[in-house]
Amino acid sequence: MSNVTYEKWLNHPNMDEAMKKQLEAMTEKEIADAFYTNLEFGTAGMRGVLGPGCNRLNVYTIRKANVGFAKYLLENTDYKKGVAIGYDNRHFSYEFAMESARVLASYNIPSYVFTSLRPTPELSYAVRYLECAGGIVVTASHNPKEYNGYKLYDERGCQLVPALMDKVIAAVNEVEDELAITVNLTAEQEALIHMIDKSVDDPYVEEVKKIQLHADMDKSNLKVVFTPQHGTARVLVERVLTETGYDYILVKEQAEPDPDFSNTLTPNPEEKDAYKLALEYCEKYGADIAIATDPDADRVGVIVNQNGEYHLMSGNQTGSVLLNYVFESHKNAGTMPENPVMFNTVVTSDLGEKVANKYGVECEKTLTGFKFIGSKIYEHETNKDKNFVFGYEESYGYLIQPFVRDKDAVQACLIISECANYYKAQGKTLLDVLHELYAEFGAYEESQTSLTLKGEDGAKEIKRITSSLRENHPAAIADVAVVRVEDYKKLEAYENNTVTKLVDFPSSDVLKFFLADGSWIAVRPSGTEPKCKFYFCVKGTTIDDAKTKTKAYQEFMKEIIK
């Protein structure tokens, strides 16, 4: 397919001249990777490397995606309500956002486009605030600078769940030639594109400020370093922290939007390298914590000053401490709602669930992807049977109040600051609280490894790995018995020679192996990158014990996938 499709692109009369030159300069290997398949929707929408090709993100693949979304809207929604559109700091984000609006307008669908870059969670809020039929965000989240992406939202402000996304994908697949899509708008259609800014910013910020649980506490003793990593978080996080009275220091070198992320080693707050400059600021100013958001401001990480040394907390660790703080505060204030429920995912640590149970909060698990949490929130709100009190993923995504139906780093920056301030007044750090949880519930070492396998051959190898593990479950991992296996593709669980059904989950290529010592290991292909991911939740008698076992489990998995 590659060469035929490549020639079609190269010689198509609608091909942009600049892109044609890029096509002419491509090597055989680049051609093979850019054309061996069509760019597909994954866990968090459509994400890919920028450049020419049907397996790349460019104006032609963006148009194709929007034609599919437009047809979905026309057939399944009150499309006249329009679509809210946001975008981040990446190369072509603004152009792709405006092209999305233009394609929708060609189908007589109104749009509401932010005048400048905004956090992804604000887009989720905007969909509901403006009562739109759907939403679009142009972002590649925390991926490297070579990437961009395209995420879709329904009228609930929630990313499209698989049942709805399948309808969009079917409509996208009906587009035979993305290069043939032309967008020539009438004056009436041009008028369907509306620009938005403070009219949404102001009510969103007011809602964020309401999440405070100890708004009247003295905040003068807490010192926070904040970096937006060249992304979208700066203006709104600064505004929220300022208006709620926090003393913060901005990492100026990473403050301005920059598609090349020039002054950071990585824009991903899951990685220690993302905190290099923030750490220098922490040491200079003696900060208690530093918070770092990813480019589209839906994820946030925190490093903590522990006796003069700064430690990066994992998403699992931060989530467990935050929900302990939130639930403890509700309990003390008598504000815990009836039938409280929190959500996390099947690859999130067990520690959070144990903390939730202590406070009488039910924990419901979903597949990876905040769209599933957003959908669950809506389901319980509609049924009026359970009340949301917290949602989080191991991948540094948190939601405190559901006026947003996605992970929200703006909310998280505020609640992390408040949590640190609350415990500092008691002479504790966030890490101290974490170790108290370990003492109560057992020591947990959560980690993630991944195998990067690019291109067509890589995709085949990832399928081989998961298929092999699915057909040949290991009886033991590093000499510890596997006592249960959950297969989310077959939606079956295997335990004591008995097969049971996994209910309330859509089918997904995820395997989870439970061990006799209370640990588990999960395996899944990434929905956004050419990776096979391995998640480890290891329980030990002490932290050192958990770390030692983690090493053994990781080594075993390395060997078994060979």
NORNORQUI-V963185 format. One record per residue. N is the residue number from 1. SS is DSSP state (A for helix, B for strand, O for the rest). OMEGA is omega in degrees with one decimal (* if undefined). BURIAL is + if it has 24 or more other ideal C-beta (glycine too) atoms within 12 Angstrom, else -. Layout:
n:N ss:SS omega:OMEGA burial:BURIAL
n:N ss:SS omega:OMEGA burial:BURIAL
This chain:
n:1 ss:O omega:-169.1 burial:-
n:2 ss:A omega:-173.5 burial:+
n:3 ss:A omega:-179.9 burial:-
n:4 ss:A omega:-179.0 burial:-
n:5 ss:A omega:177.5 burial:+
n:6 ss:A omega:179.9 burial:+
n:7 ss:A omega:178.5 burial:-
n:8 ss:A omega:179.1 burial:+
n:9 ss:A omega:-176.0 burial:+
n:10 ss:A omega:-172.4 burial:+
n:11 ss:A omega:-177.1 burial:-
n:12 ss:O omega:-178.1 burial:-
n:13 ss:O omega:179.9 burial:-
n:14 ss:O omega:-175.6 burial:-
n:15 ss:O omega:176.3 burial:+
n:16 ss:O omega:-175.3 burial:-
n:17 ss:A omega:-179.6 burial:-
n:18 ss:A omega:179.6 burial:-
n:19 ss:A omega:177.8 burial:+
n:20 ss:A omega:177.7 burial:-
n:21 ss:A omega:176.0 burial:-
n:22 ss:A omega:178.7 burial:+
n:23 ss:A omega:-178.6 burial:+
n:24 ss:A omega:-176.9 burial:-
n:25 ss:O omega:-174.7 burial:-
n:26 ss:O omega:174.6 burial:+
n:27 ss:O omega:179.2 burial:-
n:28 ss:A omega:179.5 burial:-
n:29 ss:A omega:178.8 burial:-
n:30 ss:A omega:177.8 burial:+
n:31 ss:A omega:-178.5 burial:+
n:32 ss:A omega:-177.3 burial:-
n:33 ss:A omega:-176.7 burial:+
n:34 ss:A omega:-173.3 burial:+
n:35 ss:A omega:-174.9 burial:+
n:36 ss:O omega:179.1 burial:+
n:37 ss:O omega:174.0 burial:-
n:38 ss:O omega:176.4 burial:+
n:39 ss:O omega:-172.9 burial:+
n:40 ss:O omega:175.0 burial:+
n:41 ss:B omega:179.9 burial:+
n:42 ss:B omega:-176.7 burial:+
n:43 ss:O omega:-175.8 burial:+
n:44 ss:O omega:178.0 burial:+
n:45 ss:B omega:-178.2 burial:+
n:46 ss:B omega:-177.5 burial:+
n:47 ss:B omega:-179.2 burial:+
n:48 ss:B omega:177.5 burial:+
n:49 ss:B omega:177.2 burial:+
n:50 ss:B omega:177.0 burial:+
n:51 ss:O omega:-179.9 burial:+
n:52 ss:O omega:177.7 burial:+
n:53 ss:O omega:-179.1 burial:+
n:54 ss:O omega:175.0 burial:+
n:55 ss:O omega:179.5 burial:+
n:56 ss:O omega:176.2 burial:+
n:57 ss:B omega:-178.9 burial:+
n:58 ss:O omega:-174.9 burial:+
n:59 ss:A omega:-177.9 burial:+
n:60 ss:A omega:178.3 burial:+
n:61 ss:A omega:174.6 burial:+
n:62 ss:A omega:178.1 burial:+
n:63 ss:A omega:-179.6 burial:+
n:64 ss:A omega:179.2 burial:+
n:65 ss:A omega:-178.1 burial:+
n:66 ss:A omega:173.5 burial:+
n:67 ss:A omega:177.8 burial:+
n:68 ss:A omega:179.9 burial:+
n:69 ss:A omega:179.2 burial:+
n:70 ss:A omega:-179.9 burial:+
n:71 ss:A omega:176.0 burial:+
n:72 ss:A omega:-179.2 burial:+
n:73 ss:A omega:-178.6 burial:+
n:74 ss:A omega:-174.1 burial:+
n:75 ss:A omega:-169.2 burial:-
n:76 ss:A omega:-174.4 burial:+
n:77 ss:O omega:169.6 burial:+
n:78 ss:O omega:-169.5 burial:-
n:79 ss:A omega:-178.9 burial:+
n:80 ss:A omega:175.7 burial:-
n:81 ss:A omega:173.3 burial:+
n:82 ss:O omega:-175.8 burial:+
n:83 ss:B omega:173.8 burial:+
n:84 ss:B omega:-176.0 burial:+
n:85 ss:B omega:176.0 burial:+
n:86 ss:B omega:-177.9 burial:+
n:87 ss:B omega:-177.6 burial:+
n:88 ss:O omega:-172.0 burial:+
n:89 ss:O omega:-171.1 burial:+
n:90 ss:O omega:175.4 burial:+
n:91 ss:O omega:175.4 burial:+
n:92 ss:O omega:-179.3 burial:+
n:93 ss:A omega:179.6 burial:+
n:94 ss:A omega:-178.4 burial:+
n:95 ss:A omega:179.6 burial:+
n:96 ss:A omega:177.9 burial:+
n:97 ss:A omega:-179.3 burial:+
n:98 ss:A omega:177.4 burial:+
n:99 ss:A omega:175.9 burial:+
n:100 ss:A omega:179.1 burial:+
n:101 ss:A omega:-178.7 burial:+
n:102 ss:A omega:178.3 burial:+
n:103 ss:A omega:177.9 burial:+
n:104 ss:A omega:179.4 burial:+
n:105 ss:A omega:178.9 burial:+
n:106 ss:A omega:174.2 burial:+
n:107 ss:O omega:178.4 burial:+
n:108 ss:O omega:177.3 burial:-
n:109 ss:O omega:179.7 burial:+
n:110 ss:O omega:174.4 burial:+
n:111 ss:B omega:179.5 burial:+
n:112 ss:B omega:-171.0 burial:+
n:113 ss:B omega:176.4 burial:+
n:114 ss:B omega:-177.0 burial:+
n:115 ss:O omega:177.4 burial:-
n:116 ss:O omega:-173.3 burial:+
n:117 ss:O omega:-178.7 burial:+
n:118 ss:O omega:174.8 burial:+
n:119 ss:O omega:177.1 burial:+
n:120 ss:A omega:-179.8 burial:+
n:121 ss:A omega:178.1 burial:+
n:122 ss:A omega:176.0 burial:+
n:123 ss:A omega:176.8 burial:+
n:124 ss:A omega:177.5 burial:+
n:125 ss:A omega:-176.6 burial:+
n:126 ss:A omega:179.7 burial:+
n:127 ss:A omega:-177.7 burial:+
n:128 ss:A omega:-178.0 burial:+
n:129 ss:A omega:-179.3 burial:+
n:130 ss:O omega:179.6 burial:+
n:131 ss:O omega:-179.6 burial:-
n:132 ss:O omega:176.8 burial:+
n:133 ss:O omega:-178.4 burial:+
n:134 ss:B omega:-178.6 burial:+
n:135 ss:B omega:177.2 burial:+
n:136 ss:B omega:168.4 burial:+
n:137 ss:B omega:173.9 burial:+
n:138 ss:B omega:-177.8 burial:+
n:139 ss:O omega:169.7 burial:+
n:140 ss:O omega:176.3 burial:+
n:141 ss:O omega:-174.5 burial:+
n:142 ss:O omega:179.7 burial:+
n:143 ss:O omega:177.0 burial:+
n:144 ss:O omega:-172.2 burial:+
n:145 ss:O omega:-178.6 burial:+
n:146 ss:O omega:-173.5 burial:-
n:147 ss:B omega:160.6 burial:+
n:148 ss:B omega:-175.5 burial:+
n:149 ss:B omega:-171.0 burial:+
n:150 ss:B omega:-178.1 burial:+
n:151 ss:B omega:-177.1 burial:+
n:152 ss:B omega:-178.5 burial:+
n:153 ss:B omega:175.5 burial:+
n:154 ss:O omega:-175.4 burial:+
n:155 ss:O omega:178.4 burial:+
n:156 ss:O omega:-176.0 burial:+
n:157 ss:O omega:-177.8 burial:+
n:158 ss:O omega:174.9 burial:+
n:159 ss:B omega:-176.3 burial:+
n:160 ss:O omega:175.4 burial:+
n:161 ss:O omega:-173.3 burial:+
n:162 ss:A omega:-177.8 burial:+
n:163 ss:A omega:178.5 burial:-
n:164 ss:A omega:179.4 burial:+
n:165 ss:A omega:178.6 burial:+
n:166 ss:A omega:177.9 burial:-
n:167 ss:A omega:177.4 burial:+
n:168 ss:A omega:-178.1 burial:+
n:169 ss:A omega:177.7 burial:+
n:170 ss:A omega:178.8 burial:-
n:171 ss:A omega:177.4 burial:+
n:172 ss:A omega:-177.3 burial:+
n:173 ss:A omega:176.7 burial:-
n:174 ss:O omega:178.4 burial:-
n:175 ss:O omega:-174.7 burial:+
n:176 ss:O omega:-174.9 burial:-
n:177 ss:O omega:-179.1 burial:-
n:178 ss:A omega:-178.7 burial:+
n:179 ss:A omega:-178.3 burial:+
n:180 ss:A omega:-179.4 burial:-
n:181 ss:O omega:175.9 burial:+
n:182 ss:O omega:-177.0 burial:-
n:183 ss:O omega:178.2 burial:+
n:184 ss:O omega:-172.7 burial:-
n:185 ss:O omega:170.8 burial:-
n:186 ss:O omega:177.7 burial:-
n:187 ss:A omega:179.0 burial:-
n:188 ss:A omega:179.2 burial:-
n:189 ss:A omega:176.0 burial:-
n:190 ss:A omega:-177.9 burial:-
n:191 ss:O omega:178.2 burial:-
n:192 ss:O omega:180.0 burial:+
n:193 ss:B omega:-178.0 burial:+
n:194 ss:B omega:178.2 burial:+
n:195 ss:B omega:-178.2 burial:-
n:196 ss:B omega:175.5 burial:+
n:197 ss:O omega:-172.8 burial:-
n:198 ss:A omega:179.7 burial:-
n:199 ss:A omega:175.2 burial:-
n:200 ss:A omega:-179.8 burial:+
n:201 ss:A omega:-172.1 burial:+
n:202 ss:A omega:179.4 burial:-
n:203 ss:A omega:177.6 burial:-
n:204 ss:A omega:179.6 burial:+
n:205 ss:A omega:178.8 burial:+
n:206 ss:A omega:177.5 burial:-
n:207 ss:A omega:178.9 burial:+
n:208 ss:A omega:-177.8 burial:+
n:209 ss:A omega:-178.9 burial:+
n:210 ss:O omega:-177.4 burial:-
n:211 ss:O omega:-177.9 burial:+
n:212 ss:O omega:179.2 burial:+
n:213 ss:O omega:176.4 burial:+
n:214 ss:O omega:-173.6 burial:+
n:215 ss:O omega:-174.9 burial:-
n:216 ss:O omega:-180.0 burial:-
n:217 ss:O omega:173.5 burial:+
n:218 ss:O omega:-176.3 burial:-
n:219 ss:O omega:-172.0 burial:+
n:220 ss:O omega:-176.7 burial:-
n:221 ss:O omega:-178.6 burial:-
n:222 ss:O omega:178.4 burial:+
n:223 ss:B omega:-174.6 burial:+
n:224 ss:B omega:168.7 burial:+
n:225 ss:B omega:-177.6 burial:+
n:226 ss:B omega:172.2 burial:+
n:227 ss:B omega:175.1 burial:+
n:228 ss:O omega:177.6 burial:+
n:229 ss:O omega:178.3 burial:+
n:230 ss:O omega:-173.0 burial:+
n:231 ss:O omega:-167.4 burial:+
n:232 ss:O omega:-168.4 burial:+
n:233 ss:O omega:-164.7 burial:+
n:234 ss:A omega:-168.8 burial:+
n:235 ss:A omega:-174.9 burial:+
n:236 ss:A omega:177.7 burial:+
n:237 ss:A omega:176.4 burial:+
n:238 ss:A omega:-178.2 burial:+
n:239 ss:A omega:-179.3 burial:+
n:240 ss:A omega:-179.6 burial:+
n:241 ss:A omega:179.6 burial:+
n:242 ss:A omega:-175.6 burial:-
n:243 ss:A omega:177.0 burial:-
n:244 ss:O omega:168.9 burial:+
n:245 ss:O omega:-178.9 burial:+
n:246 ss:O omega:177.4 burial:+
n:247 ss:B omega:-177.9 burial:+
n:248 ss:B omega:176.8 burial:+
n:249 ss:B omega:-179.1 burial:+
n:250 ss:B omega:172.2 burial:+
n:251 ss:O omega:-169.4 burial:+
n:252 ss:A omega:-177.1 burial:-
n:253 ss:A omega:-178.6 burial:-
n:254 ss:A omega:-173.1 burial:+
n:255 ss:O omega:-174.8 burial:+
n:256 ss:O omega:176.2 burial:+
n:257 ss:O omega:-176.9 burial:+
n:258 ss:O omega:-178.0 burial:+
n:259 ss:O omega:179.5 burial:+
n:260 ss:O omega:179.0 burial:-
n:261 ss:O omega:-167.6 burial:+
n:262 ss:O omega:-172.9 burial:-
n:263 ss:O omega:174.3 burial:+
n:264 ss:O omega:179.2 burial:+
n:265 ss:O omega:175.5 burial:-
n:266 ss:O omega:177.1 burial:+
n:267 ss:O omega:-175.5 burial:+
n:268 ss:O omega:-176.9 burial:+
n:269 ss:O omega:175.0 burial:+
n:270 ss:O omega:-174.0 burial:+
n:271 ss:O omega:-177.2 burial:+
n:272 ss:A omega:-178.3 burial:-
n:273 ss:A omega:-179.6 burial:-
n:274 ss:A omega:-172.5 burial:+
n:275 ss:A omega:-174.5 burial:+
n:276 ss:A omega:179.9 burial:+
n:277 ss:A omega:179.0 burial:+
n:278 ss:A omega:179.3 burial:+
n:279 ss:A omega:177.1 burial:+
n:280 ss:A omega:176.9 burial:-
n:281 ss:A omega:179.9 burial:+
n:282 ss:A omega:-177.4 burial:+
n:283 ss:A omega:179.1 burial:-
n:284 ss:A omega:-173.7 burial:-
n:285 ss:A omega:-178.7 burial:-
n:286 ss:O omega:-175.7 burial:-
n:287 ss:O omega:175.9 burial:+
n:288 ss:O omega:179.4 burial:+
n:289 ss:B omega:166.7 burial:+
n:290 ss:B omega:177.6 burial:+
n:291 ss:B omega:-178.4 burial:+
n:292 ss:B omega:178.3 burial:+
n:293 ss:B omega:174.4 burial:+
n:294 ss:O omega:-172.3 burial:+
n:295 ss:O omega:-178.9 burial:+
n:296 ss:O omega:170.4 burial:+
n:297 ss:O omega:168.1 burial:+
n:298 ss:O omega:177.7 burial:+
n:299 ss:O omega:176.4 burial:+
n:300 ss:B omega:174.6 burial:+
n:301 ss:B omega:-177.5 burial:+
n:302 ss:B omega:168.9 burial:+
n:303 ss:B omega:-169.6 burial:+
n:304 ss:B omega:175.8 burial:+
n:305 ss:B omega:178.9 burial:+
n:306 ss:B omega:-179.4 burial:-
n:307 ss:O omega:175.9 burial:-
n:308 ss:O omega:176.3 burial:-
n:309 ss:B omega:-176.1 burial:-
n:310 ss:B omega:-176.7 burial:+
n:311 ss:B omega:175.5 burial:+
n:312 ss:B omega:175.6 burial:+
n:313 ss:O omega:176.8 burial:+
n:314 ss:O omega:177.0 burial:+
n:315 ss:A omega:176.9 burial:+
n:316 ss:A omega:-178.3 burial:+
n:317 ss:A omega:179.4 burial:+
n:318 ss:A omega:179.6 burial:+
n:319 ss:A omega:-179.3 burial:+
n:320 ss:A omega:179.8 burial:+
n:321 ss:A omega:-179.5 burial:+
n:322 ss:A omega:-177.4 burial:+
n:323 ss:A omega:173.5 burial:+
n:324 ss:A omega:178.9 burial:+
n:325 ss:A omega:-178.0 burial:+
n:326 ss:A omega:-176.5 burial:+
n:327 ss:A omega:176.4 burial:+
n:328 ss:A omega:179.9 burial:+
n:329 ss:A omega:178.0 burial:+
n:330 ss:A omega:-179.5 burial:+
n:331 ss:A omega:-177.7 burial:-
n:332 ss:A omega:-178.1 burial:-
n:333 ss:A omega:-177.4 burial:-
n:334 ss:O omega:-175.7 burial:-
n:335 ss:O omega:177.3 burial:-
n:336 ss:O omega:-178.7 burial:+
n:337 ss:O omega:174.3 burial:+
n:338 ss:O omega:178.3 burial:-
n:339 ss:O omega:-178.3 burial:-
n:340 ss:B omega:178.6 burial:+
n:341 ss:B omega:171.6 burial:+
n:342 ss:B omega:-177.6 burial:+
n:343 ss:B omega:163.2 burial:+
n:344 ss:B omega:-170.8 burial:+
n:345 ss:B omega:-178.3 burial:+
n:346 ss:O omega:176.8 burial:+
n:347 ss:O omega:176.2 burial:+
n:348 ss:O omega:-176.4 burial:+
n:349 ss:O omega:177.0 burial:+
n:350 ss:O omega:-174.9 burial:+
n:351 ss:A omega:-179.2 burial:+
n:352 ss:A omega:179.2 burial:+
n:353 ss:A omega:179.1 burial:+
n:354 ss:A omega:177.4 burial:+
n:355 ss:A omega:-179.8 burial:+
n:356 ss:A omega:-178.8 burial:+
n:357 ss:A omega:178.2 burial:-
n:358 ss:A omega:-177.4 burial:-
n:359 ss:O omega:178.6 burial:+
n:360 ss:O omega:179.8 burial:-
n:361 ss:O omega:177.5 burial:+
n:362 ss:B omega:176.8 burial:+
n:363 ss:B omega:174.3 burial:+
n:364 ss:B omega:-178.7 burial:+
n:365 ss:B omega:177.3 burial:+
n:366 ss:B omega:170.8 burial:+
n:367 ss:O omega:178.8 burial:+
n:368 ss:O omega:-178.5 burial:+
n:369 ss:O omega:-174.8 burial:+
n:370 ss:A omega:177.4 burial:+
n:371 ss:A omega:179.8 burial:+
n:372 ss:A omega:176.1 burial:+
n:373 ss:A omega:177.5 burial:+
n:374 ss:A omega:-179.6 burial:+
n:375 ss:A omega:178.0 burial:+
n:376 ss:A omega:177.8 burial:+
n:377 ss:A omega:-179.7 burial:+
n:378 ss:A omega:-177.7 burial:+
n:379 ss:A omega:-178.4 burial:+
n:380 ss:A omega:175.7 burial:+
n:381 ss:A omega:-179.1 burial:-
n:382 ss:A omega:-178.7 burial:-
n:383 ss:A omega:-177.7 burial:-
n:384 ss:O omega:-177.5 burial:-
n:385 ss:O omega:-179.8 burial:-
n:386 ss:O omega:-177.3 burial:+
n:387 ss:B omega:-178.6 burial:-
n:388 ss:B omega:176.0 burial:+
n:389 ss:B omega:178.8 burial:+
n:390 ss:B omega:173.6 burial:+
n:391 ss:B omega:178.6 burial:+
n:392 ss:B omega:174.1 burial:+
n:393 ss:B omega:176.8 burial:+
n:394 ss:O omega:-175.8 burial:+
n:395 ss:O omega:169.1 burial:+
n:396 ss:O omega:178.3 burial:+
n:397 ss:B omega:-175.0 burial:+
n:398 ss:B omega:174.9 burial:+
n:399 ss:B omega:-176.4 burial:+
n:400 ss:O omega:177.1 burial:+
n:401 ss:O omega:-168.4 burial:+
n:402 ss:O omega:168.6 burial:+
n:403 ss:O omega:167.6 burial:+
n:404 ss:O omega:179.2 burial:+
n:405 ss:O omega:179.5 burial:+
n:406 ss:O omega:175.7 burial:+
n:407 ss:O omega:-167.4 burial:+
n:408 ss:O omega:-179.1 burial:+
n:409 ss:A omega:177.9 burial:+
n:410 ss:A omega:173.5 burial:+
n:411 ss:A omega:-173.9 burial:+
n:412 ss:A omega:178.1 burial:+
n:413 ss:A omega:179.8 burial:+
n:414 ss:A omega:-175.2 burial:+
n:415 ss:A omega:175.5 burial:+
n:416 ss:A omega:178.5 burial:+
n:417 ss:A omega:-179.6 burial:+
n:418 ss:A omega:178.8 burial:+
n:419 ss:A omega:178.7 burial:+
n:420 ss:A omega:-179.9 burial:+
n:421 ss:A omega:-179.3 burial:+
n:422 ss:A omega:-177.7 burial:+
n:423 ss:A omega:176.7 burial:+
n:424 ss:A omega:178.0 burial:+
n:425 ss:O omega:176.8 burial:-
n:426 ss:O omega:179.8 burial:-
n:427 ss:O omega:-177.6 burial:-
n:428 ss:O omega:169.1 burial:+
n:429 ss:O omega:175.6 burial:+
n:430 ss:A omega:178.6 burial:+
n:431 ss:A omega:175.7 burial:+
n:432 ss:A omega:179.9 burial:+
n:433 ss:A omega:178.3 burial:+
n:434 ss:A omega:-179.2 burial:+
n:435 ss:A omega:173.5 burial:+
n:436 ss:A omega:177.4 burial:+
n:437 ss:A omega:176.3 burial:+
n:438 ss:A omega:-179.0 burial:+
n:439 ss:A omega:-177.6 burial:-
n:440 ss:A omega:-170.6 burial:-
n:441 ss:A omega:-175.4 burial:+
n:442 ss:O omega:-178.8 burial:+
n:443 ss:B omega:-179.6 burial:+
n:444 ss:B omega:172.5 burial:+
n:445 ss:B omega:-179.9 burial:+
n:446 ss:B omega:-179.2 burial:+
n:447 ss:B omega:178.7 burial:+
n:448 ss:B omega:171.4 burial:+
n:449 ss:B omega:179.1 burial:+
n:450 ss:B omega:177.1 burial:+
n:451 ss:B omega:-179.2 burial:+
n:452 ss:B omega:-178.2 burial:-
n:453 ss:O omega:-172.4 burial:+
n:454 ss:O omega:172.3 burial:+
n:455 ss:A omega:-176.6 burial:-
n:456 ss:A omega:-179.9 burial:-
n:457 ss:A omega:178.9 burial:-
n:458 ss:A omega:179.3 burial:+
n:459 ss:A omega:178.6 burial:+
n:460 ss:A omega:-179.0 burial:-
n:461 ss:A omega:177.5 burial:-
n:462 ss:A omega:177.3 burial:+
n:463 ss:A omega:178.9 burial:-
n:464 ss:A omega:-178.1 burial:-
n:465 ss:A omega:-177.4 burial:+
n:466 ss:A omega:178.6 burial:+
n:467 ss:A omega:-179.8 burial:-
n:468 ss:A omega:178.9 burial:-
n:469 ss:A omega:-179.5 burial:+
n:470 ss:A omega:-176.8 burial:+
n:471 ss:A omega:-177.4 burial:-
n:472 ss:O omega:179.6 burial:-
n:473 ss:O omega:173.7 burial:+
n:474 ss:O omega:178.7 burial:+
n:475 ss:O omega:178.9 burial:-
n:476 ss:B omega:175.8 burial:-
n:477 ss:B omega:-176.0 burial:+
n:478 ss:O omega:176.1 burial:+
n:479 ss:O omega:174.3 burial:-
n:480 ss:B omega:-173.1 burial:+
n:481 ss:B omega:170.2 burial:-
n:482 ss:B omega:-174.1 burial:+
n:483 ss:B omega:-179.9 burial:+
n:484 ss:B omega:175.3 burial:+
n:485 ss:B omega:174.0 burial:+
n:486 ss:B omega:-178.9 burial:+
n:487 ss:B omega:-174.9 burial:+
n:488 ss:O omega:173.0 burial:+
n:489 ss:O omega:177.2 burial:+
n:490 ss:O omega:-176.6 burial:+
n:491 ss:O omega:180.0 burial:-
n:492 ss:B omega:174.3 burial:-
n:493 ss:B omega:-177.2 burial:+
n:494 ss:B omega:-178.7 burial:+
n:495 ss:B omega:179.8 burial:-
n:496 ss:O omega:178.9 burial:-
n:497 ss:O omega:179.0 burial:-
n:498 ss:B omega:178.2 burial:-
n:499 ss:B omega:175.5 burial:-
n:500 ss:B omega:-179.0 burial:-
n:501 ss:B omega:170.4 burial:-
n:502 ss:O omega:-174.0 burial:+
n:503 ss:O omega:177.3 burial:-
n:504 ss:O omega:174.5 burial:-
n:505 ss:O omega:167.9 burial:+
n:506 ss:O omega:-179.5 burial:+
n:507 ss:O omega:-179.2 burial:-
n:508 ss:O omega:-175.5 burial:+
n:509 ss:O omega:-179.5 burial:+
n:510 ss:B omega:174.5 burial:+
n:511 ss:B omega:-179.5 burial:+
n:512 ss:B omega:-177.7 burial:+
n:513 ss:B omega:179.6 burial:+
n:514 ss:B omega:-175.9 burial:+
n:515 ss:B omega:-175.0 burial:+
n:516 ss:O omega:-177.9 burial:-
n:517 ss:O omega:179.9 burial:+
n:518 ss:O omega:177.3 burial:+
n:519 ss:O omega:170.3 burial:+
n:520 ss:B omega:178.4 burial:+
n:521 ss:B omega:178.5 burial:+
n:522 ss:B omega:-179.4 burial:+
n:523 ss:B omega:176.1 burial:+
n:524 ss:B omega:171.3 burial:+
n:525 ss:B omega:176.0 burial:+
n:526 ss:O omega:176.5 burial:+
n:527 ss:O omega:-174.1 burial:+
n:528 ss:O omega:-177.4 burial:+
n:529 ss:O omega:180.0 burial:+
n:530 ss:O omega:-174.4 burial:+
n:531 ss:B omega:165.4 burial:+
n:532 ss:B omega:-173.4 burial:+
n:533 ss:B omega:178.4 burial:+
n:534 ss:B omega:-177.7 burial:+
n:535 ss:B omega:-178.5 burial:+
n:536 ss:B omega:170.8 burial:+
n:537 ss:B omega:-170.8 burial:+
n:538 ss:B omega:-179.5 burial:+
n:539 ss:B omega:179.3 burial:+
n:540 ss:B omega:176.9 burial:+
n:541 ss:O omega:175.1 burial:-
n:542 ss:O omega:177.9 burial:-
n:543 ss:A omega:179.0 burial:+
n:544 ss:A omega:177.8 burial:-
n:545 ss:A omega:179.7 burial:-
n:546 ss:A omega:179.5 burial:+
n:547 ss:A omega:179.0 burial:-
n:548 ss:A omega:179.9 burial:-
n:549 ss:A omega:178.8 burial:+
n:550 ss:A omega:179.5 burial:+
n:551 ss:A omega:-179.4 burial:-
n:552 ss:A omega:-179.6 burial:+
n:553 ss:A omega:179.2 burial:+
n:554 ss:A omega:178.8 burial:+
n:555 ss:A omega:179.6 burial:-
n:556 ss:A omega:-178.2 burial:+
n:557 ss:A omega:175.7 burial:+
n:558 ss:A omega:-177.8 burial:-
n:559 ss:A omega:-173.5 burial:-
n:560 ss:A omega:-177.8 burial:+
n:561 ss:O omega:176.1 burial:+
n:562 ss:O omega:* burial:-
